Amino acid sequence: MGTMQTSPSLSIPLAIVYLSVPVGFAFTMVRLIQNNIKRFKGIEVEREETTL
């Protein structure tokens, strides 16, 4: 197990970098489910304004 790859610049394990995508997807799905439950119950869903 001592042969885990690390990133050249930050020296962190690449497994952490690769896990960021599925973890972010899971958080997005939880938020979408929360919003759908609120809509189903008739509660106003707050929208965040995006500024560019």
N, CA, C and O of each residue as an XYZ file, in Angstrom:
208
protein
N       0.810     -1.196      0.000
C       0.000      0.000      0.000
C       0.851      1.257      0.000
O       0.301      2.356     -0.074
N       2.130      1.145      0.078
C       2.989      2.304      0.131
C       3.264      2.922     -1.227
O       4.060      3.856     -1.318
N       2.630      2.431     -2.288
C       2.900      2.946     -3.634
C       1.797      3.863     -4.128
O       1.607      3.989     -5.337
N       1.058      4.513     -3.223
C      -0.022      5.402     -3.633
C       0.561      6.629     -4.340
O       1.527      7.232     -3.871
N      -0.040      6.982     -5.468
C       0.445      8.139     -6.223
C       0.060      9.428     -5.515
O      -0.996      9.524     -4.889
N       0.934     10.410     -5.626
C       0.649     11.729     -5.077
C       0.772     12.757     -6.191
O       1.459     12.542     -7.190
N       0.091     13.876     -5.995
C       0.179     14.940     -6.987
C       1.554     15.599     -6.901
O       2.091     15.759     -5.805
N       2.124     15.979     -8.032
C       3.473     16.547     -8.017
C       3.565     17.891     -7.287
O       4.558     18.169     -6.615
N       2.529     18.720     -7.420
C       2.649     20.063     -6.861
C       2.245     20.143     -5.395
O       2.892     20.847     -4.620
N       1.185     19.434     -4.996
C       0.702     19.545     -3.623
C       1.096     18.372     -2.737
O       0.967     18.446     -1.515
N       1.569     17.306     -3.335
C       1.964     16.091     -2.617
C       0.819     15.497     -1.806
O       1.036     14.952     -0.723
N      -0.415     15.604     -2.339
C      -1.550     14.940     -1.699
C      -1.893     13.702     -2.513
O      -1.620     13.663     -3.713
N      -2.484     12.692     -1.887
C      -2.824     11.483     -2.636
C      -3.829     11.783     -3.750
O      -4.783     12.536     -3.555
N      -3.600     11.187     -4.906
C      -4.495     11.408     -6.034
C      -5.875     10.813     -5.788
O      -6.842     11.211     -6.437
N      -5.979      9.878     -4.873
C      -7.293      9.319     -4.539
C      -8.223     10.413     -4.025
O      -9.420     10.391     -4.311
N      -7.691     11.362     -3.276
C      -8.506     12.472     -2.780
C      -8.986     13.330     -3.946
O     -10.139     13.760     -3.975
N      -8.112     13.573     -4.891
C      -8.468     14.377     -6.056
C      -9.560     13.677     -6.859
O     -10.527     14.312     -7.279
N      -9.409     12.368     -7.073
C     -10.384     11.628     -7.865
C     -11.709     11.451     -7.135
O     -12.751     11.350     -7.783
N     -11.698     11.413     -5.819
C     -12.931     11.273     -5.056
C     -13.747     12.564     -5.014
O     -14.927     12.533     -4.663
N     -13.150     13.677     -5.357
C     -13.881     14.938     -5.297
C     -15.051     14.969     -6.272
O     -16.059     15.619     -5.994
N     -14.944     14.289     -7.396
C     -16.034     14.284     -8.381
C     -17.254     13.524     -7.855
O     -18.343     14.099     -7.852
N     -17.141     12.260     -7.408
C     -18.338     11.581     -6.904
C     -18.905     12.208     -5.628
O     -20.118     12.186     -5.416
N     -18.041     12.765     -4.781
C     -18.538     13.409     -3.574
C     -19.330     14.669     -3.940
O     -20.395     14.917     -3.374
N     -18.822     15.452     -4.870
C     -19.555     16.630     -5.328
C     -20.877     16.263     -5.978
O     -21.878     16.955     -5.789
N     -20.886     15.174     -6.746
C     -22.124     14.702     -7.361
C     -23.125     14.286     -6.297
O     -24.314     14.581     -6.418
N     -22.662     13.606     -5.256
C     -23.559     13.177     -4.184
C     -24.168     14.382     -3.468
O     -25.363     14.382     -3.169
N     -23.357     15.414     -3.187
C     -23.896     16.625     -2.557
C     -24.923     17.311     -3.450
O     -25.930     17.823     -2.961
N     -24.671     17.323     -4.757
C     -25.611     17.925     -5.690
C     -26.930     17.162     -5.687
O     -27.999     17.772     -5.702
N     -26.864     15.842     -5.668
C     -28.081     15.034     -5.656
C     -28.883     15.250     -4.375
O     -30.111     15.314     -4.422
N     -28.206     15.363     -3.237
C     -28.906     15.621     -1.975
C     -29.631     16.954     -2.049
O     -30.778     17.066     -1.615
N     -28.968     17.962     -2.597
C     -29.591     19.291     -2.704
C     -30.781     19.275     -3.654
O     -31.796     19.916     -3.382
N     -30.669     18.552     -4.765
C     -31.789     18.453     -5.697
C     -32.977     17.741     -5.068
O     -34.123     18.136     -5.283
N     -32.716     16.702     -4.298
C     -33.798     15.993     -3.608
C     -34.466     16.907     -2.587
O     -35.691     16.902     -2.464
N     -33.678     17.691     -1.856
C     -34.245     18.638     -0.896
C     -35.163     19.642     -1.592
O     -36.262     19.918     -1.112
N     -34.714     20.186     -2.719
C     -35.526     21.156     -3.444
C     -36.800     20.524     -3.984
O     -37.856     21.157     -3.960
N     -36.722     19.288     -4.470
C     -37.916     18.622     -4.989
C     -38.913     18.339     -3.882
O     -40.118     18.442     -4.108
N     -38.450     17.986     -2.695
C     -39.357     17.766     -1.564
C     -40.047     19.069     -1.190
O     -41.250     19.081     -0.928
N     -39.295     20.171     -1.164
C     -39.894     21.470     -0.845
C     -40.943     21.861     -1.887
O     -42.008     22.366     -1.534
N     -40.649     21.632     -3.160
C     -41.617     21.952     -4.209
C     -42.859     21.092     -4.085
O     -43.972     21.579     -4.285
N     -42.687     19.822     -3.758
C     -43.811     18.912     -3.618
C     -44.713     19.335     -2.463
O     -45.934     19.206     -2.543
N     -44.105     19.841     -1.388
C     -44.866     20.298     -0.232
C     -45.468     21.689     -0.457
O     -46.319     22.125      0.318
N     -45.040     22.377     -1.496
C     -45.579     23.696     -1.784
C     -44.812     24.830     -1.137
O     -45.304     25.958     -1.092
N     -43.632     24.561     -0.642
C     -42.799     25.592     -0.022
C     -41.988     26.274     -1.116
O     -41.465     25.618     -2.018
N     -41.889     27.596     -1.026
C     -41.115     28.356     -2.010
C     -39.647     27.966     -1.943
O     -39.053     27.958     -0.865
N     -39.061     27.643     -3.088
C     -37.649     27.278     -3.155
C     -36.842     28.537     -3.413
O     -37.111     29.282     -4.355
N     -35.837     28.769     -2.553
C     -34.995     29.960     -2.695
C     -34.012     29.756     -3.833
O     -33.414     28.689     -3.975
N     -33.856     30.777     -4.627
C     -32.887     30.732     -5.716
C     -31.785     31.726     -5.418
O     -32.034     32.858     -5.001
N     -30.563     31.278     -5.643
C     -29.440     32.154     -5.439
C     -29.144     32.897     -6.736
O     -29.172     32.320     -7.823
N     -28.860     34.185     -6.598
C     -28.496     34.966     -7.790
C     -27.034     34.728     -8.117
O     -26.172     34.722     -7.238
N     -26.782     34.537     -9.375
C     -25.399     34.359     -9.807
C     -24.902     35.664    -10.402
O     -25.589     36.299    -11.202
N     -23.717     36.049    -10.009
C     -23.126     37.265    -10.550
C     -21.894     36.871    -11.344
O     -21.069     36.073    -10.898
N     -21.794     37.432    -12.494
C     -20.646     37.134    -13.357
C     -19.708     38.304    -13.415
O     -18.682     38.240    -14.094
